[in-house]
Amino acid sequence: MITYQILNMDHAKQLHEVDRSEYIDLIYEVSEQGLVEHKQDHECANWGQGQLEEMQDRYIYELQQGGMAYGAFDGTRLVGFGVLAHQFRGKEQNQLQLDLMYVSRAYRRQGIGTRILAFLSEEARMRGAQSLYISSTETRSAVSFYQSQGSEVTGEVDEELYAKEPKDIHMVKELDR
């Protein structure tokens, strides 16, 4: 049975339990005409040590600054998590960023990501945000997931986040008031 809870600093040491690996058959890039598809045929491996350390650092930084994290567990094993960043963004300073979001390969398509995103969306709304800013990996699985949850490619790209991840698909999810 999958259980959910708000995560704390101590959970940073469990992030390695999430298996981010996936087969990638299609990626997107944004053009003036919208999303352009590019066929792929490769396996994306699980975290390398450097990637894991960078993710743990981002996780800890956001929690220290007032962001929050929510996770899914199978027993004591972390199988999915998302991080809501602390900093308001956008021209109107009314967006909060979904900073990290991963569900283990064996647990995908079971509603875990939907539940995590719904919780973080509600938290962002309660903090005063009107939308979530999502810098999604360009894979079909990630972009399709966020689109299925009501996200759309943004017309107002956050320059700081774009500079960090220019290949990502930058999206916005409006939050119901």
VENURMO-V919397 format. One record per backbone hydrogen bond with DSSP energy under -1.0 kcal/mol. NH is the residue of the N-H (numbers start at 1). CO is the residue of the C=O. Records with the same first field share a line. If there is no record, write none. Layout:
# VENURMO-V919397
NH=CO + CO
This chain:
# VENURMO-V919397
3=73
5=71
7=69
11=8
12=9
13=10
14=11
15=12
17=14
18=15
22=44
24=42
27=38
28=138
29=36
31=34
34=31
36=29
38=27
40=25
42=24
44=22
52=48
53=49
54=50
55=51
56=52
57=53
58=54
59=55
60=56
61=57
62=58
63=59
64=60
65=61
67=62
68=84
70=82
71=5
72=80
73=3
74=77
77=74
79=72
80=72
81=102
82=70
83=100
84=68
85=97
89=95
93=90
95=89
96=131
98=133
99=83 + 97
102=81
104=79
105=19
107=104
108=105
115=111
116=112
117=113
118=114
119=115
120=116
121=117
122=118
123=119
124=120
125=121
126=122
127=123
128=125
129=124
130=94
131=94
132=173
133=96
134=171
136=169
140=26
143=139
144=140
145=141
146=142
147=143
148=144
150=147
151=146
152=172
154=170
162=158
163=159
164=160
165=161
168=165
169=136
171=134
172=152
173=132
175=130
